[in-house]
Amino acid sequence: MSIRNAKTASYLHAGHCSRCDVPFVDEAIVTKDRVIWKIIGDLGLAAVQWAPFCEPCAGPDACAAAKREYVCGGCGILMRGPEAWKARTCSKRCEQRVRRAARRAMTQRVCSCCGNSFIGRADAKFCGSACRQKSYRHQHKRFPMVTGSTEKHL
């Protein structure tokens, strides 16, 4: 969807209201709105997506529907939204902060399949896809381990 008037849509800005661009003090209300994601000349490309707003900009209906609470993993602000909302961050910038922090937190791990040590994320269990697949197949016993000769006897 494209729009000509930038006032009819919102902009995502980490830690700020998507409509009035005022920094959040205590909490943000999350609701669906048209959000501009790219500007080409005087044309703004927008899509309907979840966006954080301050209470006056969100309106009474969005405030009443906001039952689920999360703390943004990037900026630490309290966000309230409806049950259908599943995000954990207030913006793409905060989402990127969380991803980068997880990447920096890589540690020395031990593979639960082969026992080799490797450097991986804090929640990594296997050193690679081969060990992950081997463990999965062993757990579900779809492909039993082949032992001995596989030649056919005539």
C-alpha positions in Angstrom: 0.0 0.0 0.0 1.3 3.4 -0.8 0.3 6.7 0.7 0.9 10.3 -0.3 0.1 12.0 3.1 2.6 11.0 5.8 0.2 12.2 8.5 -2.1 9.3 7.9 0.4 6.6 8.9 2.9 6.0 11.7 6.7 5.6 11.9 8.4 3.0 14.1 11.0 4.6 16.3 12.5 2.6 19.2 11.3 3.9 22.6 9.0 6.5 21.1 5.3 6.8 20.2 4.8 5.8 16.6 2.4 8.7 16.1 3.6 11.7 18.1 7.2 10.6 18.4 7.3 11.5 22.2 9.6 9.2 24.2 7.8 6.6 26.4 7.9 7.3 30.1 6.3 4.3 31.8 4.6 2.1 29.2 3.5 1.7 25.6 0.1 0.5 24.2 0.5 -1.8 21.2 -2.1 -1.8 18.5 -2.3 -2.4 14.7 -1.8 0.7 12.5 -0.5 1.6 9.1 3.2 2.0 9.5 5.5 3.6 6.9 8.4 1.3 6.2 10.0 3.0 3.2 9.9 6.5 1.7 10.6 7.1 -2.0 10.6 10.8 -2.8 7.2 12.1 -1.6 5.7 8.6 -1.7 5.6 6.5 1.5 5.1 2.8 1.4 3.1 1.6 4.4 1.8 -1.7 5.8 -0.6 -2.6 8.6 1.4 -4.0 11.5 1.7 -3.9 15.3 3.1 -0.6 16.6 3.6 1.0 20.0 1.8 4.2 21.0 1.4 6.4 24.0 -2.0 6.2 25.8 -3.4 9.4 24.3 -2.5 8.4 20.7 -3.7 4.8 21.2 -7.2 5.7 22.2 -9.5 4.2 24.8 -10.4 1.1 22.8 -6.8 0.0 22.4 -6.1 0.7 26.1 -9.1 -1.4 27.1 -8.0 -4.3 24.8 -4.4 -4.3 26.1 -4.3 -7.2 28.5 -1.0 -8.9 27.7 2.2 -7.3 29.1 5.8 -7.7 28.0 9.0 -5.8 28.7 10.8 -4.8 25.5 14.0 -6.8 25.3 15.9 -3.9 23.6 14.9 -0.7 25.5 13.3 -2.2 28.6 10.0 -0.4 28.4 6.7 -2.0 29.6 4.4 -2.7 26.6 0.7 -3.7 26.9 -1.2 -5.2 23.9 -4.1 -7.4 23.0 -4.0 -11.2 23.3 -3.3 -11.6 19.5 0.0 -9.6 19.8 3.0 -11.9 20.2 6.0 -9.6 19.7 8.7 -9.2 22.4 10.2 -5.9 21.2 8.8 -2.4 20.4 10.6 -1.9 17.1 13.0 -3.5 14.6 15.9 -1.6 16.2 15.2 -3.3 19.6 14.7 -6.6 17.9 18.1 -6.2 16.3 19.6 -5.3 19.7 18.2 -8.5 21.2 19.6 -10.6 18.3 23.0 -9.0 18.6 23.2 -9.5 22.3 22.4 -13.2 21.9 25.1 -13.5 19.3 27.6 -11.9 21.6 26.7 -14.3 24.4 28.2 -17.3 22.6 30.0 -19.6 24.9 32.0 -22.8 25.0 29.5 -25.7 24.8 29.6 -29.5 24.6 27.6 -31.4 22.0 25.0 -33.6 23.5 25.3 -36.1 20.6 29.0 -36.6 20.0 30.5 -34.9 23.1 32.8 -32.6 21.1 33.2 -29.0 22.4 32.1 -26.1 20.2 31.4 -22.3 20.5 27.7 -21.6 20.3 24.6 -19.8 21.6 23.6 -20.2 25.2 20.8 -22.5 24.2 22.7 -24.6 21.6 22.7 -28.4 22.2 24.5 -29.7 19.1 27.7 -28.8 17.3 26.0 -28.9 13.9 23.1 -30.1 11.8 24.5 -33.7 11.4 24.4 -34.2 15.2 21.0 -32.6 15.5 19.6 -34.9 12.8 21.3 -37.9 14.3 19.8 -37.1 17.7 16.4 -36.6 16.2 16.5 -39.9 14.3 17.7 -41.7 17.4 14.9 -40.2 19.5 12.1 -41.0 17.0 13.7 -44.3 15.8 12.8 -43.6 12.2 16.1 -44.8 10.9 17.5 -47.6 13.0 21.3 -47.8 13.2 22.6 -50.2 10.5 25.2 -52.7 11.8 27.0 -55.4 10.1 27.0 -56.2 6.4 24.4 -54.8 4.1 25.2 -57.1 1.2 22.4 -59.3 -0.2 23.1 -63.0 -0.2 22.1 -65.1 -3.3 
